[in-house]
Amino acid sequence: HFMLKPVYGSLKMVINKMEKQNPRIPKYLLDFVFDEIIFAVEESQYGDLLSTFRMFSKYSRMLKYLKHNRPNLTVKESPRAWWEYALRCVKADLEEKRREWTWDFINQVKSDSHHYLRLYTRKLQARMKQSRLQRE
């Protein structure tokens, strides 16, 4: 069974026919308009999706701790190495959480946000300028 039902809509295409191409102006401009997009998920598909998301979540958590040199021996063979590994992981988690509450981190997030807004504003202004050029 398909999750995505048939899609109906329209496509508008504008071709830039200028001889000398400006790298900031696209050669083709496509505008898709869909009447509706329907996703239908059966119970078994929903279960499979949840299982897949859980797997990716576990995998990403595992990757997070790989950098702390997980022991190659079993717990029974080297309990001390496993305790040291566990302590390194917990310590790294605590340091990460503690760092999120420092003024340096808060200022960095604020700075990143302002930088993103400036870039996004510049992008929108360029789009507006581009659409004006295409209309002329």
N, C-alpha and C positions, 0 to 999 in steps of 0.2 A: 504494500500500500504506500502511496506517495504522501509525503508530508505537505508538499506544496501543490495546491490545486491549480488548474490552468489559469494563466494570467492574461488579462486583456488590457490593452492600453494603446497609447500612441507615442510616436517618436518624431521629434522635430530636429532636423539636422541643418546646421549652418556651416557652409564651407568658406574658408578664408581664401579668396582667389588672388590676393595681392602677389605681384611678381617677387618682390623682395620680402621674405618672411621675417617677421619680428619674433624672436624666441619667446617673448612674453605673451604673444597672442597665439592661441592654438590654431592649428590648421583646420581642425574639425571641432565644432561645438555641438554636443548632443544634449537634448532635453527629453527625458523620458517622463511620461505621465501615465500612471496606471489607474484604472477604474477601481480595482480592489485587488488585494493580495491576501489569499486565504491559506493559513496553515492549519492542518488538521492532524492531530497526533492521537494515535490509538494508545491504549493502556500499556501494551507491550513496548511500543516505541518510547513512551514516556519513561518507563522503567529503564530501558537501554540508555536513554539520554542521561538520566540521573546517575546511573552506574558509570558512564563515561566521565561525567563531571567529577564524581568522587575519585575516580582513578587519577585524573589530572591534578586534583587537589592533593592527593597523597604523594604524587610524583613531585609536585612543586615543593611540598614540605620536605621530602627526602633530599632534593637538590640543595635546599637551604642548609642542611646539616652536613652535606658531603665535604664541604670545605674545612670541616673541623677534624679531619683525619680519622675517620671511622676505623676501628681496629679490624684487622684481617682474621684474628683468632676468634673462637667462640667465647661466650661469656664464661663458660666453665673453664676454659683453658687460661683465660686472662681476665679475671674479674676486675683487677685494679685498672687495666687499660680501659675497660668499658666504663668504670666509674669516672675516670679522668675525662673520657670522651663526653659522657653525660654532663659533667660539670662545665666543660668548655661550651657545650651547646646552650645550656641554661644561662651561663654567664653572658654569652653573645646575645641571647634574646633580651636579657635584662639591660644590657648596655644599649641595645637598639631602642628599646622602649624609653629608657632614660634620656637618650639623645633627642627623641621627639619632643621632649618638654624643655629643651634648652632654648635660650633666647636666640642663639646662633641659628638653630634649626628653624625656629619660627620666622626669623628675619629672612632666611634663605627661601622658605616657602613663599613669603610675601614678595620677595624680589622676583622669584620665578613666575609668580602670578602676574605681576606688573609687566614683566618682559613678554610673557605669552599674550597679554592683552594688547601690547603695542604691536607685536607681530601680526596678530589676528586683525587688528584695525587696519594695518598697512595692506594686508591681503584683501580685505573687503574694499578698501579704497581703490586698489589696483583693478579689481573686478568691475567696479562701477566705471572706472575710466575706460576699461576695455569695452564694456558694453556701449558706452557713448561713442567710442571710435568706430565700432561696428555699425552703429545706426547711421553714422555720417557718411 
